Amino acid sequence: MSFSSNVKQLVLLLIVGIFLLLGYVHYSFFNERLNGVWFEASNRDIPVDEDQRNTSLSKPIFRSRVQNLVSPESRTDVMAVTPWLAPIIWEGTFDPDLIDIIYKSMNLTIATTVFAVGKYVRFLRDFLETAEKHFMVDFNVRYYVFTDRPDDVPSVNMSQGRHLSVIQVPGSNRWQEISARRMEIIQTAIERQISREADYIFCLDVDSKFHARWGAESLGRLVAVIHPWFYQATRDHFTYERRPASTAYIPMDEGDYYYAGAVFGGFVEDVYTLAKVCRNQLEEDARNSIEAAWQEESHLNRYLLYNKPSKLLSPEYQWDDTKTKTNEVKVIRFSTVIKNYAEIRPNV
Ligand code: UD2
């Protein structure tokens, strides 16, 4: 065998070797992408809906978590999706660990408005202390407390990244007015301050306590809660405003759910529009000397009928301590405390 044929064989072997090596590297790479321990999350890998914004989902997500993902079908005893395909959040329909990994990487700030006018200031301590334990834990939270009694706002220890602002508002001798004027005050506060300070906002009733996790599973573009007294009721029992003279009017043959006025939220700009529309309608009704059956709650229901929420929270997120827990409600996360209306309100 000549020297040149030896070289030829060697070159041939080298080329075959290189191809084999390339083939192995290529196979291992894709095998790892498909079956490996982790993958880089992207908008295609994770079901990202319109509710997730500013998502830089660049952190490694453990694949096993995605495989273990619970889904709306995990609950067969409740409706976990609306007819317009918005999720309804019940315990067992989401994976809290996966939700946290996704949302915590976004460095979000959640505004939380709460009104404590007149004697309602007494509910603030429990509201804030329990919120610090359960509400959006490890997220940046900015509480905006609206009160006519700033000196009575309790001092509550806040975790890192959580702040409280007190904003003075006028009192009133009518509870209906205090409740209804919240829309106008929220609208103004968003314009002046909140739009620069937060990504999402929740507007909550103060006469309430948190009892269990209320986390990022609740975040969405426009979020409403199903009223605990009406989630099993049919539309004809909903206490919508039924008089056509009111701008909150809903005819008997319309309506999806009865939403509680105690909890609504979403992107700051979406809640801004909601508050502005409801405020304008409340003022138009006032000019026409009509007050909707449940003040701003009636206007909220009307708004949400024609501007469908992108996410619904089950009554786990707005229970009522006077109501016996039902089987579907596995966890009570937030509930209205029992109170003596005659004693606490400025009018009966
Ligand atoms: C229902 C709604 C409430 C509101 C109201 C409208 C639920 C669980 N609650 O509750 O959100 O739509 O009907 O009529 O859906 N407030 C004060 N000072 C007062 C009175 C009220 O600060 O003197 C504030 C406070 O934040 C309170 C909220 O307004 O949590 C609602 O008032 P409410 O709790 O007395 O109304 P209620 O129980 O009828």
Residues whose N, C-alpha, C, O or C-beta is under 5 A from the ligand:
A	BS01	UD2	F115 A116 V117 G118 Y120 W175 I178 S179 L204 D205 V206 D207 A260 G261 A262 W294 Q295 E297 T336 I344 R345 P346
